């Protein structure tokens, strides 16, 4: 095989590639009701509103100045953002912003402050012939009542610990007033104590409330501003372990070498001989008598020396400086709630946000995520990453479903952080009693999808294996250090995660650009491969393995002569899209029959705009990527009202080759790319922050082959964005510009490993006047694996 020593390339769009979004007309949807059915729906909604008003009047009089909230259930056909303005017109006057969110049950949340406002809404609903689309969009209206679930409440110092979140009214001064009123209410009640208030994000304050007994909940549960009351989640760390002897010679940092620093958010790192030379500082949230450094020490060992401890070249790196952020106590001696952990993490990160950019987090909640709502914990981690410009690599979580013969459970709360990179576990070895085959998902590893079906976990790595023998759990672990310096073996996604963190940290260290988690995540996901032995449908692979296992760092940053990897890192403004009409697909990849061939891997990572309390619509923006061929450029008539761009491509001959329908379903069912790389998912209009396609043009159906691959053809790359109505409206009210930072990474490869693809594409970049350069690297990557 050819040597990989040609750096991946960064290229930039040209001025001619910047396009303006063009509009078009639309017809009323088929689901809009008429006549008697419309009047019945109107009466149904008015009835629900009257019932809500009766309850709301009591609250308006009792808690003056605090608005009530209506829930308006959206019918499935009307979920698209294009219908949102119509339905909001029932509740809002012009320039009046009363929509505050979207519930997990797909209900609009509307702020209503006075009895007069209820009467106005009722009149709008009665005018059904003037508002047919808006009324048809909704199936029910009711009053928002606090979501109360106090099953399995844990105690702290013999008091019940509750998590109380307040309604986000989408108004900072009103939110502050409601928060102050709530705290005053707590002070006035005996047996109720506000333990702490933790800022999860700008839009989410969480109150940790202690009760002497649960009957006291009746004294506060009718407060208008309460959104939910539930048990405060208590943290869990699963540590399956066994001990055995193996050899390891401590490695010292090389003087003068610039190593990356990884922040380890965990239970603490012991100062053993193997790790102490690599420690660069610490933060602790607990006194020494409440500390057990076993878990954090094991994690730190894998961050620094995962390859050496296994005697394998998994990551291609050795050695990381380690920052010890002790954020969780010995849970056998001291409890730690979700709010405690969020507070501890934020404090540790803020103290080091200028010097440490990559953080490992191999701990979290034991509670599964929701299908339709992103967790408060995940939202908090997103906020910490955005505010401090850092990147967290997070474990997917462990489960013991395998002990009952059940399938792997879903990822836990916190692992649904959109900004974080979430890691699951595969098995490296299989002992006689182990359940997983080598390179298959570990029995304990939690799987996806995440809320709103986003792809979580995104990445897998080796975290151990386990099984059942004689009614007892057995395990085949991965290697690292105990607090006394022994080599021990343990299992868990806690221990697959630090391998990925090590790759992330070294990528950040090697790439000589300003720290850019979007670029780094793209590099990582683009390199991922599915294990060759895994035979499953693509939907199952994505749910269990995400995008696969990342390659060693050498393979991430370098090409061989028969392939090239191009990176487009940019920011897209609302109202614009990118359409590169001279995309440099290599002419050397035309076969003797005159058809283009080759393998394409395209990865898109964007940083969507996030909005807490928007339920399934937490991701408020989305990007789509298209890559394909067309026949010719055409001049466009800009005198037509909807045409804003002077040059385009002919629509008849334009084919997107990342489209599922272009490929044979029979070949799609096979693994392709040597059974490791094939990815072809119909993302449609899903708001996925990460997308990946890997296709072989040899699998294009005969029907599309002549249309899309017959030379001569021109090639295009298009990136366009969409936004949800909530964030569009907020941008208008605040006079802000909506932006989506993104990175697209494209690899073009000759499957025959004969043609000079790297050279040919570089020549085409020059020919079409693209500004481009090799990615800036610190130095050639050295692989040093001691066996």
N, C-alpha and C positions, 0 to 999 in steps of 0.2 A: 504493500500500500504506500502511496505517496506520502512524503513527510508533510506534517501540518506545521508550516512556519510562515504563512502569509496572513497578516492581521486582517480581521474584519474591517469593513470600511464604513465610515459615516458620510452620508451625502445629504445635500440640502435641496429643497424645492427651489425652483426658479420663480421669478415674478409671474411668468406666463402660466404657471401651474396653480395660481391662486384664483379660485372661482367664487362667484356670488350665488347664494342659494336662490333658486327660482321657484315661484309659486304656481298654483294652478287652481282651477275651479273644483267644486265638489257638489255632489247631489245629496239630498236628505237620506239618511240610512234607512234600510228596509224595515228595521225594527221599530221605527217611530209609530206610535199608536194613533188611531183616528176614531172619531165617532163615539159610540157607546163605550168601547174599551178604554178610550182616553179619559172619558168622564168617570169611569169606574176607578181608574188608577188615581185620578185627581181626588176623588172622595176618600180613597184608601189612605192617601198621604195626609189629607186634612184631618182624618180621624186620628192618625198617629201623632200629628202635631198637636191636636187638642189635648190628647192624653199627656204629652210631654209638657205642654204649657201648664196644666193643672199641677204637676209636680214642681215645675220650675218657679211658679209664683211663690211657693213656700220658701224656696232657697233664695230667691231674689230679695224677699223681705227680711230673711234671717241674716244673710251674709251680704250686706249692702255693698255695692261697688264691685262685686266679684261676678263676672258673667257666667251664665250657664252655657252648656255646650249641647248642641243637637248632633245626632248621628243620622246621616242620610245614606242608606244602603244603595250602592251603585249596581245596576244590573250588569251581567257579564258582557253584554254586547256594547256597553257604553264606557268601558274601562279606558279606552284610548284617550290620550290627552286632548284630542281635537274636539271632544264633546264636553270637556270640563267647564269651559266658559259658559256654555248654555245652562248647565245645571246650577252653577253658582249664581246665575242671574236671578234665581228664585229667592236667594237669601241675601243678596247684596245690592245696595244702590251703587250707582256709578262712582268709581274712585274709592269705594268703601271696601276694605279688605277684611272679611270676616272668616274666611277659610283658614283654619289653623293646622290641619293635618289630615292624615288618612290612617284609619285604624287597621289592625291586622286582618280584620274581617271585610276589608274593602268598603269601608264606610267613610264618607266625607265627614269631617268634624267642623262644625260651624259655631262660631262664638255669637251668643245672643244675650244682650245685656238687660233689656227692658221688656215689659209686657207689650208695649207698642210695637216692638220689633217682631214679636210673635204674630201680632195681628197683621202686620205688613206681609209676612211670609204666607199667612193663610190666604190673603187676598190674591197674591201671585199664583198660588196653587189653584184657586178657584177659576182663574182666567185660563182655562186649559186650552182653548182654541188659539190663544196668543203664545202659549209656551208648550207646544206639543212635544218638541224634542227634549226639553228639560224635564218635563213630567214623566215622559217615557223612560228617561235615563235612570229613574229612581224606583225602588220597589218598596221602601219602608222608611219612616221617619220616627225617631224615638229620642228620649233624653239620655245623654251620657251619664251613666251611674258609675261610681268607682268600681274598678275590677278588684274584687277581694277574694283572695285565696290564701287561707292561713293553715293549710294542712302541712304537717311536718315542720312546724316552727321550732327552731333550735333555741336553746337558752344560753344566756351569758350572765354569769354571776347571779344565777337563779331568776333571771328576768327573760321574758320572751323578746326575741330580736326580730323586728319587722323592717322591711324595706318599703318606704313610702315615696312615691313619685307624684309630683303635682302636674296639673295640666300646663302644657306650654301654649300660652295664648298668642304666640308669635308677636309679642310686644314686650320689650325689655322692662319698661316701667311698670306695666301691669303685672308681669311675672314677679317683679320685686315686691310689689304690694301684696300679692297673694302669698308669697313666701313669708313675709313679715306677719301677715294675719294668721297663717298656719302655726308659726312658732309661738305667737301670743296665745293661740288656742291651747297648745300643748302645755305652756307654762301654767295655765289656769286649771289644769286637770291633775288631781292627785293620782299617784300611781303610774303616771306616764312621763317618760323622760326622753328628751332628744339627746341621743348619745353623740352624734356627729352629723354634719352635713357635708357631703362630698360632691365636688364639681366633676361630674363625669365628662361633660362637654359644655360648650357655650349654651346649648339648648336643653341641657339635662342636669338638674340638681337632684341628688338622691339623699333622702333623710333616713338615717339609721335610728329607729325609735325603739325604746325599751318599755315593756309593759309588765307590771306586777302580775296581772292575770289577763287572759284574753277577753274576759267580759268587758274590760275597760274600753275595748275597741268601739263599743257603741257610743262612747262619748265624742268620737271624732269622725266616724265613718260617713257622716252626712255632710261634711264640709265640702262646699261646692267645688273648690279647687283641686280636690284629690283625683288623680288619674288611676292609681293602682296602689293596693296594699298586698304584699306577699311576704313570705319568709325571706329574710336576708340570706342569700346563698352563702354557704360555708365552704371554704376551699378544701380540696382533696389532693393528695399526692400519692399515686400508687407506686409502690416500690417492691416489685417482685425480684428477689435476688438469691444468688447462691455464690459460694466462694470456691475458688480453686487456684492453683498456682500456675503462673506463667511468667516469662522473663520480660523485663522492660528496663532498658538503660536510660536514665533521665537525660533529656536533651536540654542543653543550655542555649539561651538566645545568642546569636552570633553578633559580636560587637560591631556596631555601625549599620546593621541591617534594620530597615524600617518595617516593623511588623504591624499588621492591623490590630486594633483594639476592639474586643468584643465585650459588651456589657452583659453580665450574666444575672438576670432577674430570677433569683432562686432562694434557696435556704442557706446560702453562704458557702464559701470555698475554704477548705482546710489548708493550712500552710505546710503541706507535705513537700518533700524534696523535689518531686517531679513538677510541681506547680508553682512553688513559691517564687522562683526566679522570673516567672511570667506575670506575676500579679503587679498591677500598677496603681491600685487604690481600692477603696471600699466605702460603702455606705451601709449603715445598719439601722433597722427600724425596731430592734428588740434587744433587751439585755441578754447577756451571755447565758444566764441560767435557763432561758427559753429557746435556745438555739440547738439545732441538730444539722450539721453541715453535710450529711451523707449524700443527699440528693444533689445539692449544688456542686459538690466536689466531683461526683460521677459525671455530671453534665459538663463541667469545665474540662475534665480530662478528655472527653470526646471532641470538644471544640478545638483543643490544642493538638491532640495526638491521636485522633480517631483512626487514621490510616496505619500509624505505627503500631497501635494496640491490636489491630486486626491482621497486620502483616499484608495489607492489600492496598492497591492504589484506587481508593474509592473517590477521593476528592482531588488528589494531586497536590496537596499542600501539607506543610508541617509547621506548626507553631503559630499561636496567636497570643498577643498580650491579653490579659484578662482583668476586667474590672468587676469586683465582687459587690453586687447590689443585693444585700440580704433583705428581702421583702416579705418573707414568710417564715413564721416561727416553727418550732417543733410542735406539730399539731396534736401530739399526745399530751402536751403540757399547756398549750395556749391556743385558743381559737383564733381564726382569721376569717373575717367575712369578706365578701366581694368588695364592699366599700373600703375596708381596711387596705385591701390589696391595691385597688385603684389609687388610693391616696399614697401608698408607699411607692408604687411604680412611678407616679407622676413626680414625686419628690426626688427620687433617684435620677430620673432622666433629666429633669430640669437643671439639676446640679451639674450635669455633664454633657448637656446637649451640644456644646461647641466642640468637644473633643472625642465623643463616642457617638457614632452614627448607626452602628449595627448592634442590636440587642437580641439575646436569646431568651425566650420565655417558654420553659418546659413545665409549666404548671397552670392551673386554672380551675374553673368550676367543674363539678361532676354532672351538671344538669344539661340535658340535650337542648339543642336549638329548636326554635319554632320554624315551621314551614314558611310562615308569612310575615314574620316580624324579626328584625335584627335585634340582637340582645343589647341591653344597656351596657354590659361589660364590653362587648365588641365595639359599640359606639364610643365608649370611653377610650379604648385602645386606639381607635382611629383618630380621635381628637388629640391624644398625646403625641401620636406620630406626626400629625399635621402641624401642631403648634411648635414642636421641637425639631422638625425636619429630620426625623430619624426613621429607621426601618426596624420593625420587630419581626422576628421569625418565631412562629408560635406552633406549639404541638396541637395535634388534632384531638387528643384525649384518648383515654383507654376505657374499655368496657369488659365485662366478664360474661357476656352473653354466650360465649362458646361453652361455658360450663353447663349450660342448660340446652345445648344443641341448637341455639338460635343464631341468626345471622348477626353480623357486626352492627352495632348501634351507630346512630348519627353523631356527628361532631358536637362538641360541647360549647356552651356559651363562652364567648371570647375568641374561639377559633373561627367565628364568623366575621371577625374584623376584616373589612374590605381592603384596608391598606396593608395589613400584615400578610406575610407568606405563611400559609398553614401547611404543616408537614404530617403525613401519616407514616406508617411503618410497614416494611416488608421483611420477610425472613431471609436470612443469609444461609443458614444451615438447618437441617431437619434431623433431629434425633428420633429414635424409634417411636416415642409417644407423642411427638409433636404433630400438630394438626395441619400446619401450612407446608406446602412444598417450597423448596428454595426459590427465591425471587417472587413469591406470591405474597399477597397481603397477610400480615400477621393476624392471628386469631383475635387479638385484643384491640387492634387498631380501628378507631372509629372512621366512618366513611361519610360521604356527601349524599345528596347535594346540600349546599348551604341554603339559607333563606332565599326566597324568590328564585330558587334553582340555580344560584350562581355556583361556579365550580369550586368546591372546597372538599377536601384539601387539594391544593394545587400540585403538591410535590410529595414524593415518597423517598424514603431511604431506609437503611438497615437499622432495625430496632429490636430484633430478637424474634423468638418463636416460643410456642408453649403448647401444652396439651393436657390430657387427663390420664392418669395411671393409678389404678387401684383406688379410684375415687378422690385422688388428690391432684392438685395442679402441679405440673412439671414445667420447667422452662429451659430453653437454650438461649442464653443471654448474649449480649455484646459486652465488650471489655472496657473497663475504665478503673478508676481508683476509689478506694474507700477512704474515710477520713484519717486512717492510720497509715495510708500509703500502700496497702495491699492491692493487687489486681483482683477485681471481682467481676462477676457477670450479672447483668440485670436486663430486664425486658421492659419495653414501653415506648410509646411515641415520644416520651421525654428524651429518649436517647437516640432516636432517628433525627430529631430536630437539630441538635448541635452539629451534626455533619453538614446539614444544609447551611446553617449559620456560618460555619467555617468557610464554605465556598463563597457565600455572600460577602463576608468580611474581606476575603482575599481578592475577590473581584473589585470591591470598592478600593482596595489598596493598590491594585495593579492599574486600574483605569484612571488615567491622569486627567480627569475632568472634575468639575465641581460635583460634590456628592449628589447623586441623582438616583433615588430608589426606583423611579420608573424605568430608567435605562438598565439598572442592575436586575430588576425583576424580569425585564424582557430578555436579557442575556440568559438568565437562569431558565426560564420557561422554554425559551427557544431551543435550548440544548437537550431538553428532556426526551427520554425514550421509554417506551414500555418494555418491560423485561421480555426477552425473546420467547420464554416458555409460557407466557400468559396467553391463553387462547380464550377469548370472550368477545361478545359483541361490543361495538364501540361505546354504546351508552353505558354498559356495565363497567368498561374500563375507566371511563371518565368519572363515574360515580365513586369507584373504589380507589383508583390510582391517580385521579386528577390528570395531569399532563405527563406523569411518569417520573423517572429517576433522572436527576441532572447528571451531566457528564463531568469528568474531571476538568479542572480549570483550563488546561492546555487546549482541550477540544472546544471549549466555549469561545475562546478568544482568537483562534487561528483556523485558517482554511488550508486545504491542499490545492494544487494547481487546477484541479478539475471541478472546483466549486467556488462560489463566492457568497459572502454574506454582507448584505447592505443594511445599514441602519438609518432610518429617518426619524429624528427626534425633533418634535415641534409642538406648537400649541395652536389649537384650532379655535377661532372665534365663532360665536353664534352668528349665523347669516352667511358664513363662508364654508367652502369645502375645498379640498385639494384634488386636482385631477391631472396627474402627470401623464401627458400624452406621448412622451418619448421615453417610456420606461425601457431601460437597457437590457432587454432579454437577449442572450447571446446568439448571434447568427451561426455560430459553430455548431449549435444544437439543432440542425436541420438534417433529417436522415436522407437516404438515397431516393426515397419516394417524394421528397419535397415537403415533409411534415415536420413541424417543431416537435421536439421531445425533451425529456428532462424531468427531474424531480424538484418540486417546490415546497418549501416550508415557510409559512408566513405566520408571524406572531404579532398580535396587537395588544398592547397594554395601555390603558388610559387611566387617568386619575379622575373618576367621575365626581361631580359635585354631590356631596352627601347632605342629607337633611334628616335629622332625628325626628321621631314621632310621625314619620310618613309611612309606617308599616312596610308593606312590600315595595313601596316606591322610595326606599331609603336612598338608592342610587338615582339621582335626579337627572343624570345625563348619560349619554351612550354614544359610542363611536362604532362605525362599521367600516370594513376595509374590503375593497374589491381589486382583484388583479386579473387581467385577461388581455384579449386581443381585439383588434378592430381593423377595418379596411382603410379608412382614410379620415383625415381631418376635414371639417366642413366649416364654412363661414355661416354665421347665424344672423338672422334678421332681427336686429335690436330695436327696430321700430315696433315690434310686437310687444305688448305690455308686459308679458310674463318672461321675456327673454332678456337676460342681463349680461350674458357672456358672449363675446364676439366669435370665439372659436370653440368647437366641440368635436365630437367624433360621431360618425354616422351610426345611428341606432340599429339599423338592420344588420350590420356586420359586427356589432359589438357583443362580446361574450365574456361573462365573468367566469373564470376557470376555478374559482373557489366555491362554485355552486354545486350542491349535492347532486342535482339532476343531470349534470354533465358526465357523470361517471357510472360505469356499470355497477349495479347493485351487487352482482355476484362477486366482483373483485373487491368492492368495498367491505364485504363481509369477511374477507381474508385480511391478514395483518399487513401485508405489503411491506416495502422498505425493509426487507429482511426481518419481517415480523416484529419490528421494534418501533416504527415511527409513524405509521399511518394514523392520521387524525382528519376526520371530515365530519363536522358537526353542523347541523342546520341551526344557527343561532337566531335567525329571524329577527324579530324586533325585541329580543330579550336584552335586558340591560346588564350584560356581563362585562365586568371590568377587564377581563382577560379572555382573549380569543386566540385560537391556534388552528391552522390548517396545514396538513401535510399531504400532498397529492403527487401522484405519478401520472404525467400526461399520457403515458402509454395505456392508461385505463379509461381514457375518455371514450365514450360510446361512439360507434361509427356515425351515428346521426350528427353528433356535435364535432366530430373530428374534422370534416371538411369545412364546417362553418368557422371553427376556431383555430385550427392548427395548420392549415394549408398555407405555405409561404407563397407570395410575400404577405406578411401581416405586420401591423404595428402593434405595440403593447402599451397598456396603460396601468397605472396604479391610482386608485381613488380612495380617499378617506373623507367621510362625511359624518356629521354629528346630529343628534336629536336631543331635545330637552323636554322635561315634564312641565306641565302647566304651572305647578306650584312655584318652581324656581324661576320660570319665565316671569311670572307675576311679581315675585319678590325683586327681581332685577329691575323691572320697570319702576316699582315703587321707590327703590333705593337708588335709581339711576346708576346701576352697576352693569359692567360688561361681563357676559358669560363666556368663560374660557375653559377649554379642556386640554391640559397637557397630555401628550401621548408619545408613544414610541412604536414604530413598526419595524420589524426585523424580517428580512427576506433572504433565504438561502436558495440559490439555484445550483443544481448539481447534475453532473453527467453520470447517470447510473452505470455507464460502461467504463467510467474512469479513464477516458481517452482524450477528450477534447480540452483545450486550454481555456476553460470557462473564466477563470480569474483574470487572465490577460484580456480576453475578448470583451468582457463587461467593463473593465477599466478603460479600454479604448472607446467604448460607446459613451461612457460618462463624459469623457473629454470631448468627443465628437458633438454631443448635444449640450455642451456648455454647462454641465452640472459642477458646482463646487463640491469637492469631495476630498477626503483624506483618510489615511489609516487611523484607526482608533489609537489614541495616545496611551501608551503603556509605560509603566515604570521601568520594566526590564523584561527580558525573556523569562518565562516561567520555568523554574527549576523543579523537577520532580525528584524527590528524595525519599523513597520508601525503604526503610530498613526492615529486613525480614528476620 
